[in-house]
Amino acid sequence: MRFAIIGAGAIAQLRKAAIDRLDGSALAGVFDLAPDRAAALAGRGRAYASLDEALADQTVDTVVVSTPPNTHEDIAVAAIRAGKHVIVEKPMAPTLEACRRMIAAAREGGRILTVGFNHRYFPAIKELRASIASGRLGELSHVRGYTGHTGLSEFKAEWMYAKDVMGGGALLDNGIHMIDLVHHLMGPVKDVCGRTQDKTWQLDRVEDNGMALLGGMDGTIGSVAASWTEWKGYHFYVEAYGTRGMARAYYAPMHFMEVTMDRPGGARRKRRNFYLPTIFAEKFRGWQSTAVQTLMEEMADFIALTQGRAPAGPIASAVDGFRSIEIAQAVYRSAETGSRVTLENAP
Ligand SMILES: NC(=O)c1ccc[n+]([C@@H]2O[C@H](COP(=O)([O-])OP(=O)(O)OC[C@H]3O[C@@H](n4cnc5c(N)ncnc54)[C@H](O)[C@@H]3O)[C@@H](O)[C@H]2O)c1
């Protein structure tokens, strides 16, 4: 599989590292509005002079779109029309209409389009998913997720907190991963209630805290809290509670814990995983080592999809990307109107 990367910023560095390490994949070239950045990332690959030049490269099978979110639609749709498969980084796009058009283009063109929800591949998240699927927790009751970082000091560019570029604040930034994880683990969501706040940073139309309550089709409840005022630094966790136990995935450091009972309130068994290889890798090679590993697994699944094989892992589809944006926007509507918002039929 030969990749072209569009947008040579922070996440693209990690994508390239993952492509370089993934068997059978290679970086064909890079395009960025800043030619020096494209050349630096491309290495032995091509630094394209334009998007059109990248899309005209017949050796490219897949385009990775790692530019700011308000450019995702145009680049992804052009790539699909040029016959390429596409991986688009999160958030899929700032508007639902853009997500719909991207999905329609992929279906019309018969190309694979996925969204970069690599947090699904964090080892503790995979273990949490397996714990729910094993039935050890009993019948799933609720899933709750939290993600937070320190907000403005965290951002390297202004577009990262611009409403027209991102489509929102904390819920579209780190929160979109958590919305996806809770949705992924609890199952289909029917409706959403939520509240947002902008007390701390007071930015134009973007929240620094967003909280959502998700009603599942099968009665499972989900909760998501996304924060740009997590003064202790970046971390996230997801917890799943069932009739006979609970499990928790925490990062960072990576940690998993499961408590199960033979019957509600019965004898308790506790199991923990501290992921020492992951923790050591991060200590010596930085947090990027985990991100690169997750991107490799995500891209292996992506390649399987393009070859008509079943993916081994939990890759997020374009419809999953759409749903995450829809849930975030439902929080905004619920916060404005004070009402519960029912989700539309997925495209
Ligand atoms: N999966 C994750 O956890 C994760 C982490 C970081 C960023 N992201 C997402 O990846 C995307 C990029 O984020 P980043 O942090 O790498 O941003 P960045 O600002 O570091 O890099 C963006 C790059 O895109 C280039 N660019 C902008 N518009 C362009 C265009 N129209 N054509 C070509 N190049 C263009 C810029 O010059 C810049 O080099 C965003 O959607 C972001 O939300 C995902």
The ligand as an ORCA input file, in Angstrom:
! r2SCAN-3c Opt
* xyz 0 1
  N      -5.517     11.105     16.259
  C      -5.097     12.078     17.038
  O      -5.033     11.860     18.235
  C      -4.727     13.423     16.456
  C      -3.693     14.132     17.070
  C      -3.356     15.388     16.550
  C      -4.063     15.918     15.480
  N      -5.075     15.201     14.910
  C      -5.846     15.776     13.796
  O      -4.997     15.821     12.646
  C      -5.276     16.998     11.860
  C      -3.999     17.838     11.767
  O      -3.582     18.208     13.075
  P      -2.051     18.563     13.396
  O      -1.961     18.669     14.876
  O      -1.139     17.662     12.689
  O      -1.990     20.029     12.765
  P      -0.704     20.927     12.379
  O      -1.142     22.343     12.471
  O       0.487     20.473     13.174
  O      -0.448     20.527     10.858
  C      -1.357     20.828      9.852
  C      -0.565     20.970      8.550
  O      -1.495     21.056      7.474
  C      -1.002     22.041      6.554
  N      -2.162     22.510      5.771
  C      -3.173     23.319      6.167
  N      -4.100     23.443      5.186
  C      -3.648     22.699      4.149
  C      -4.156     22.400      2.858
  N      -5.328     22.914      2.441
  N      -3.435     21.590      2.049
  C      -2.234     21.080      2.463
  N      -1.709     21.313      3.677
  C      -2.408     22.106      4.511
  C      -0.339     23.077      7.412
  O       0.581     23.853      6.664
  C       0.319     22.199      8.481
  O       1.636     21.824      8.134
  C      -6.432     17.686     12.563
  O      -7.656     17.244     12.034
  C      -6.286     17.225     14.009
  O      -7.484     17.286     14.768
  C      -5.395     13.946     15.361
*
